[in-house]
Amino acid sequence: MTDESLMKKAKIRVGARIGFKIHVIAFVCVNILLIGIYFATGRGNYFWPIWAILGLGIGLLTHFIVHTFFFGNKIDEAVQAEYQRLKERQKMPNGDK
């Protein structure tokens, strides 16, 4: 692999990690907010924030599994293919097609 392709691959992987970290941060913040509301409103009959924690947790787990085990390499390939299309388009006399 050339340095340029390694750099592209590294950028893609870093972007994916950042996306997952953003998802984790949103998960934690939303659940802290909901738990805070639960405690601020007198802690009803049962711990209702568990439903949001479970639902958002399923989404977070799915994000992790799909990216890690199914589409990790396909994302790299898709970006490389798009890069090649853009490069070919740039070579055309009328590059805006």
C-alpha positions in Angstrom: 0.0 0.0 0.0 1.2 3.5 -0.7 1.4 6.2 1.9 -1.6 8.0 0.4 -3.8 4.9 0.6 -2.7 4.2 4.1 -3.5 7.7 5.1 -6.9 7.4 3.6 -7.5 4.2 5.4 -6.3 5.7 8.7 -8.7 8.7 8.3 -11.6 6.4 7.7 -10.9 4.3 10.7 -10.3 7.4 12.9 -13.6 8.8 11.6 -15.4 5.6 12.5 -13.9 5.5 16.0 -14.9 9.1 16.5 -18.4 8.3 15.4 -18.7 5.5 17.8 -17.3 7.6 20.7 -19.9 10.3 19.9 -22.6 7.6 20.1 -21.2 6.4 23.5 -21.1 10.0 24.8 -24.7 10.6 23.7 -25.8 7.3 25.3 -24.2 8.3 28.6 -25.5 11.9 28.6 -29.1 11.0 27.7 -29.2 8.2 30.3 -27.7 10.5 33.0 -30.4 13.1 32.2 -33.2 10.5 32.3 -31.9 9.1 35.6 -31.7 12.7 37.0 -35.3 13.2 36.0 -36.2 10.0 37.6 -34.7 11.0 40.9 -35.9 14.7 40.7 -39.5 13.6 40.2 -39.8 11.4 43.3 -38.7 8.0 41.9 -42.0 6.5 41.0 -43.1 2.9 41.4 -40.3 1.4 39.3 -37.1 2.4 37.6 -38.6 3.6 34.3 -35.3 4.9 32.8 -34.3 1.2 32.3 -36.4 1.2 29.1 -34.4 4.0 27.5 -31.1 2.5 28.7 -32.0 -0.9 27.1 -33.3 0.7 23.9 -30.3 3.0 23.5 -28.0 0.2 24.6 -29.3 -2.0 21.8 -28.6 0.8 19.3 -25.1 1.3 20.7 -24.4 -2.5 20.6 -25.7 -2.7 17.1 -23.5 0.2 16.0 -20.5 -1.6 17.4 -21.2 -5.0 16.0 -22.2 -3.8 12.5 -19.1 -1.6 12.1 -16.6 -4.0 13.7 -17.7 -7.3 12.3 -19.7 -6.6 9.1 -18.9 -3.4 7.4 -15.5 -2.4 8.6 -13.7 -3.4 5.4 -16.6 -2.6 3.2 -16.5 1.1 4.4 -12.8 1.2 3.3 -13.7 -0.3 0.0 -16.6 2.1 -0.6 -14.5 5.1 0.2 -11.8 3.9 -2.1 -14.3 3.3 -4.9 -15.8 6.8 -4.5 -12.3 8.2 -4.5 -11.6 6.4 -7.8 -14.9 7.8 -9.3 -14.0 11.3 -8.3 -10.5 10.9 -9.7 -12.0 9.6 -13.0 -14.5 12.5 -13.1 -11.7 15.0 -12.6 -9.9 13.6 -15.7 -13.0 14.2 -17.9 -12.9 17.4 -20.0 -16.2 18.5 -18.5 -15.6 17.3 -14.9 -19.0 18.3 -13.5 -20.8 15.2 -14.8 
